[in-house]
Amino acid sequence: MIELDGSYLEGGGSIARIALALSTLTHQPFEIENIRKNRPQPGLKHQHLFCIKALEKLCNAKAEGASLGSTSLEYYPKKIEGKTIDIDIQTAGSISLFLQAILLPAMFADKQVKLNIVGGTDGKWSAPIDYFNNIYLPQIQKYANIECKLIKRGYYPKGNGQVQIKINPIYKISDFNEFYNNLKENAPKINLIEQGDLIQIKGISHASSNLQEANVAERQAKSAEITLKRYNCPINIQTEYSETLSTGSGITLWAIFSKDKDEIDARNPVRLGSDALGERGKKAEIVGKEAAQTLATEIESKAPVDTHLADQILPLMSLVSNSKIKTSKITNHTKTNIYTIEKFLGKIFSINESNNIISTID
């Protein structure tokens, strides 16, 4: 039984989510105490409970302590089986955070996994669905064929956004040790050390339809474009409006790099991302500028991996040898995720904090 301390360093919900993913993948049960102890409202949230519900369907898992606000949990996984899973988080709970627990084991199922998810697509303290689609997803397509479709946006507090994901595995798991050795030997490596040349900046600026008359999406996009025009590269920020239950807006930006100015590395694409959310009383121009300034900071770091991508890509890095990334900053969140991963796989990472480089150990 793997034992985890949910208050370790950053002490957030990612410890439980990553533990659920790796436990399911490795078939090792775990117990965790002090879940989200460092948060204003400790314990499991709706989003975590629906992660567990989905995994109960994906691998017939059993859980003890899976109740709202619980600060302890025991989890017992069984064999992963590809199937269609319908999950309604029932709040604006983040779909992208939900996927941290489900996506990794689904990528290595015996056949296709289809996820129909209802929840929040754009909220605080989590990656927007556009970040998932345009920054994270390109990095992991070499391990599974994944199609993610945003059907409907869902803003806080009512959520009700809809996302459909189809996952067709390339590497299928039966015995974990055999599967693990096969991945280490044959799977593509993650090698993101050099930023390369900036060739384009893209983005999606979105808002609920009741903000269309005020041109909120266009104003967010224009402000971001003005802030980023100094980079002297093509900038293409789409605008869109959606019928949603709650009023909201936001913008996601990403910078695309190439090693030789003409060819994008499909195996190790370099994309830096940023995002910002609208709030009541916050001008659309400020939202756009905020996202653009964050992206500019990532570009100026000369690193090919932004701080949020570093957190998200670590579980996959842990499964393949000779992988290495350079990130703009190694955060406590990153270190917390490493702590969780190494509880299941042993010492697997080497950290060079002076150069912000994380490598896997063979």
N, C-alpha and C positions, 0 to 999 in steps of 0.2 A: 504494500500500500504506500503510494507516494504521499508525503506530507508537505503541505504548503502553508506559508504564513501570508495571509491576505493583506497584512499591514506593511509588508516589505517595501522599503523606499517610497515610491510614488503611491503605493497602497490603493490603487484604483481597481475598477472592474476588469481590466485587461488580464489580471492574474487568473481570475476565474474563467474568462473566455478562452484564453490560450491553453489553460489546463484542460478544459473540456475538449478542445480540438486535438491536442496531443494525446490525451488519455484515450480518446476514441481511435485515433490512428495507431497507437502503439499497443492497445488492449491492456493498458496498465490502469487499474483503479486508483483514485486519489481521494484524499480528504483535505479540506481547507478550512482554516479557522480565521477569525478576524476579517471577514470579507468586507472590503471597502471601508475599513476602519478609519482611514484618513479623510473620509468624505463627510459633508455636513449631515447626510442621512445614510448612515452605514447599512450594510447588508445587501441582499439581493434585490434587484429592481425587476420590473416587469420584463424588460428586455432579456435579463439572464434566465428568467423562468421559461421564456419561450425558446431560448437557446436549448435548454434542457428538454423541453417538449419536442422540439425538432429532432434532437439526437435520440430521444426515446423511439422515434419513428425510424430514423436512419439506421440505428444499430441495436434496437431493442434494449437500450440502456436502462438501468435502474438508478434512482437517486434517493438519498435520504437527506432531509433538511431543505428540500426545494420549496420554500414558501417565501412570500414577500417579506423583506426585512430580515430574513435569516442571516446570521453571521457565520454559520458553519454549514458545510455540505460534504456529503460522501457520494461518489459517483462510480458506477460500475458499468463499463461498456461491454458490448458483445460484437459480433461480426457486422461489418458495414455492408449494407445491401442497397444498391441503386434503386430508386423509386421516385415517385412524385410526392412532394410534401407541401401542404398548404398551411401557412402560419399567419395568424392575425395577431400582431403584438398588442392591439387594442388601445394603444396610446400613440404618442409621437415618438416612442422609443426608436432609436436609430437602427435602420436597416443595415447600414454599413458595419456597425458594431456587432449586431446579431451575426453577420456573416463571418466575423473573426472566429467564431466557435464552430460554424457549420461548413464553411467553404473548404478548408484544408482536408478534412476526412472525405468530403464529397468528391474532391478532385481525384481520389485514389480508390473509389468504390469499384465494384465488379461490373457495373454498367451505368448508364446515364442516370444522373440525379437532376430532377426538375424541382425548383423552388418557386412557389407562388407566395410572395410575402407582402403583407399589409402593415404599414407603420410609418415612421418618419423618414423622409428622404433628405431633409436639409435642416439640421438643428445644431445647437451649441455642443461643443466638446466632442464632436465626432466628425469624421470625414463625410462630406456631401456625396450623394450618389454619383455626381459628375466627376468627382475626384476618383472614386472607385473605378469608374468606367474608363477614364482617360489618362490616369497616371499609374494606378496600381495594376489594373487588368492587363495592360500591355506587357508588364514584367512577368506575369505568371502563365501566359498563354502557351509557353513552351512546355508546360507540365500537364496541361489539360486544355481541351477545346471548350472555351467558355463564352456563352452568349448572354449578355445582360441587357434587358430591355426595360427602360423606364416607361411605365404605362401612365402613371399619374403621380404628381408631386404631393407631398404631405408635409405641411409646416406645423410648428408648435402653436397651440397645445393639442389640437384635435387629430393631427396626423392624417391617417387614412390614405397615405401614399401607397402606390402599388408598383412592385418590381417583380419581374419574372426572370429567372436565371436558369439556363440549361447548361449542365456540366457533363461533358463527355470525356471520361478518363483516357489518358494515354498509357500511364503506368498503373496497373491494377494490383491491389494488395490482397494477399491471402495470408501467408505467414509473414509477420512483420519483419523479422530478422532477415529473411531472404529478400523481401521487398526493399528494405533499407540498404542492403549491400548492393542490390541492383541499381538503385537510384544513385548511390555514391559512385558507382563505376560507369554508368551509362547516361545518366541524365545531364542535360546542359548545365553549365556552371553559371553562377551569377557573378559577373565581373564588372563592377561599376566604380572605376577609380578616376577616370578623366572625364571632364565635362564636354570637351569638344567645342565646336563652333555653333553659336546660336543661329538657327535658320528660320524660326517662326515662333510667334506667340499666338495661342488660341484661347478661346474661352466661351463660356455660356453664362449669360446674365439673364436671370429669370425672376418672375414675380407672379403673384396671384392676379387673376383677371380684374379684380376691383381696383388695382393700382395702374391699369393700363392707361386710363385717361391722364394720369399724372406722369406718364412716360418714365416710370421708375426703372424698368429694365434698360431702356436706352440711355438714361442718365448715368446709371451705374457703369455701363459699358464705355460710354464716352469718357468719363472721368478716369477709368482704368487705362484707356488708350492714350490719353494725354500724358499720364504719369509714365507710361512705358515707351513713349515714342522716341526717347533718346537712344534706344537700342538699335535703331535704324534697320529693322527687319520687318517683314510683313506681320501685321496684327489683324487677326480675324476673330471678333467676339460676337457670337450669335446672341440674339435676344428672343425671349419666348414668354408667353403668359399661359397660365393654366387655371382651370376651375378647381378651386380647393376649398376645404371646409374652414380653414383658418387663413387669415391674411398673413402674407410673408413675402420675402424677397431674398435674393442672394446672388453671388457671382463666384464662379470657379475659373481660375486661369491656369494655363500650363505653358511652359517654355519647352520647345523641342530642339534638341541639339543633334549634331552629326559630326562624325570624326573627320570626314573628308569633304564637307560642305554639300555633297551631292547624294550620299547614301546614308540612310538611317539604319542602324544596326538592329535588325529584327530580333536577334537573340538577347541582346542587352541594351534595349532602347534607353536613351537618356531623356527623361522628362521631369522637370521640376514643377511642383504645383503649389497653389495657394488658394485661399477662399475667404469670403467674408459674408456675414449675414446682415440683412436689414433689421431694424428694430423701430418701434414706435418712437418718433421724435428724432431719429437719426437720418440725416439727409442721404439721398441716394448717391450723391457725389462723394460723400465720405465713405460709403460702403465700397464703391469702386476703387477709390484711392487707397483704402486700407488693404484690399486684396493685392493691388498692384505694387504697393510698397513692400509687402511681404514677399511677393515674387521677386522683386528687385534685390532684396536682401539675399535670397537663395541664389540668384544668378551671380551676384557679386562674391559669394562664398567660394566660387570656382569648384564646388563639389557637385557630383552628378546625382546625388541622392538628397532630397529634402528631409527635414527632421521627421515628418509624419510617415513618409515612405520607409524610412529606416526602421521605424517601429513595426510596420506591417509586413515587411519582407523577411524579417528575421526567422520566423518559423520555417519558411521554405528554404532559406539559406542553411538551416541546421540539418536539412536532409540531403544536401549535396556537398561533396568535398571540393576543396580548392576554390571556394567562393570568397569574394572580398568586395566590400563597399566602402566608399568615402562619403561621409555625410557632412552636412553643414554644421551639425552640432550633435554631440552624444548627450542625450538628456537622461534624467532619472527614469523617465518612462521607458526609454530604450533599455536601460540597465535592469529595470524591473522585468521586462519581457525576457531578457537573457536569463535572469534568475529562474523564471518559470520554465523556460525551455530546457535548461540544464538539469532541472529536477527530474525530467523524463529521459533525457538522452545523455546525461553526464557532461563533463567538461568538453565543450564543443566550440567555444568562441575565444578569440584573442582580441583584445581591445588596445589600440594605440591612441590614447586620448590626446596626445600632442598634435597628431595629424588627423584625428577624427576618423580613423580607419578601423573597421570591424572585419575580422577574417574568421573563417572556419578552420578548425584544427583537424588535420588528418590523423 
